[in-house]
């Protein structure tokens, strides 16, 4: 379980097949083999630790449903260690189970921040509500607006500085995780 509050931006050392190795100095210092860590919103298990480097294995299912397969040496990634008992809950409940991949439609400056519109697969868009929660690249955000093709988020300067979202441009592919509560409500309602 995660909160969507990014703790560190790491750098990919390599992505060979499903083996992802990245530099994550702060996270690696406290990580152990078997720990869950969200990388761009994808819950992965640490399989190797070597100084500031952490390695993870991503199976074909994960690579097919996320943007991880496009990572290359030098790519920047959002990192969040799993929530521990007693940690503050500042974002929203994020499972690290990416629902799908969206595409950045536009990036517009708004004062010191940015408004980003994301085109979203229709099967995910039904779970997106204005002023609801969404995780984009693992970052907990509030939905600012919704239209028939997708949704917008408004990013404050701190979010742009503390995550990789500052590098988004039209055409960028991003991992999306909708609010788990909407999925459970849908499942419980009679059809």
N, C-alpha and C positions, 0 to 999 in steps of 0.2 A: 504494500500500500504506500502511496506517495501523496504529496499535497500539490504538486505542480509548481512549487517554489524552487527554482533552479539554484543549486548551490555552487556550481562551478561550470565553466566552459572548458572543455577538454579538446585535444587535438588528436586526430586519427594518425596512428603510426602506420597501420596497414589494415587492409581488408582483403583477405585471401580466402576465397570461397565463403564459407560461413564464419571464419575466425576473424574477429574484430579485435585489434589491439590499439589502445589509445593511451595518451598521456593525460593523467588526471591527478596531479600532484596532491591536492588536498584530500580528495576522495580516497586515493590509493593509500594514504597514510593510515586511514582507519579501516580499510577494507580487509576482508578475509575471504579465502576460498569459500564459495557457496553463498556469499552475500548477494542479495538482489539490488541492482542499481538500474535506474532508468536512464537510458541513453537516447536522447531525442524523443523521449516519451515511451520508449520500448523497454519493458522490464526484461533485463538480462541477468544471468548468473555469472559471477566472477569464477573463472576456471583457472586463471593463473595471475599471479601478482609478482612483479619484478621491479622493485623500487617505485618509481612514479608511474609505471606502466601496468595497466589492467587488461586482461584478455577475456573475451566472451565468445561463446559459440552461438551463432544464429542459424536455426534450422530452416529448411526451405519454406515452411509455412510462414515463419517470421519474415523472411526476405520477400515473399510474395505479397504480404499484406502491409508492408511498411516501406519507407524510403531508405532503409539501411543498406540495401544492395548497391545503391549509387554512391556510397561513401568511398573516398579515396584518401591516400596519404595527404595530410595537410588540412583535411576537412575539419571544421569546428563543429562540436556537438554539445548540446545541453546535457548536464549530468545532475542527477539527484539521487542520493542514497535513500534507501527505504526508510520509511517512518519508523521510529523506535518509540516504545512506550514512554510517555512523558514529554515527547517533542511537541512544540506548539503546532496547532492546525491553523495555518494562515491562508492557504489557497482553498482547494476543494478536494474531495476524495478522488484520487486518480489511481487507477489500477495498474497502469502500464500495459494494458491490453489494447493496443491500437485497433480502432475500428476500421480505418481505411486511410487513404491518402487523398488530400485535396491539393488544388493548384492555386497559387496566388494569381488573382485577376488584376489587381491594381494596388499600388502603394501611393498614398497621398500624405503630404505633410500637413499636420494640424498643430500649429504653434510649434512647440518643442517636441511634440510627439508625432505619431503617424497613425493613419487609419488604413487598415489592410483589409481588402475584400478577398475572400477565398471561395473559389468554385468548389462545390462539395458533391460527392455522389448522392443521388436522390435517396438511396436507402439509409443514409446517415442524416441527411438534412431534416428528416422528419423528427429527429431527436433534438434539434437545435431550436432554442427559444430566445427571443430578445431578452436581454438581462439575465439569461441563464449562464451556466458555466460550461466551458469547453477547454480541452487541453490541445494546444498547437505546439508541436515539437516538444511535448512534455511540459509546456508552460501553462499554468492555470490562468485563464483569461475570462473576461466577461464579454458575452456577445452584445455588440452595440446595435446591430441591425440585421435583418434577415430579408432576402428576396428569393424569387423562385429558383435561382441558380446556386445560392450560397449564403454566406454571412460575412459580416464585418466585425473586426475587433479594433479598439482604440488603444494604442500602446503609449504608455508614459515614458519619459526619458530614462527612468531607472530600469525599466524592463528592457529597453533597447540596449542599455549599457551592460546589463547583467546576463544577457542571453545571446543566442545567435540570431534572434529575430531581426536585428538591425541589418542583416545581410539579405533579407528577403527582397525579391524583385519579381515582376510579372513572369510567370512561367515556373517559378520555384515550386517544387513538390514538398508537401509537409505532412507529417503524421498527425492524425486527428483521433482524439478519444472523446466521445460524447459523454455526457453525464450519465452514470450508471443508473441513477434513480429513474430516468425516463424509460430505460429499457425494461426495468422491473415492472413499472406501472403498466406499460404496454403488454407485457407477458401475463399480468394478472387480470387484465380487463377481459370480459367475455368478447369473443370475436363476432 
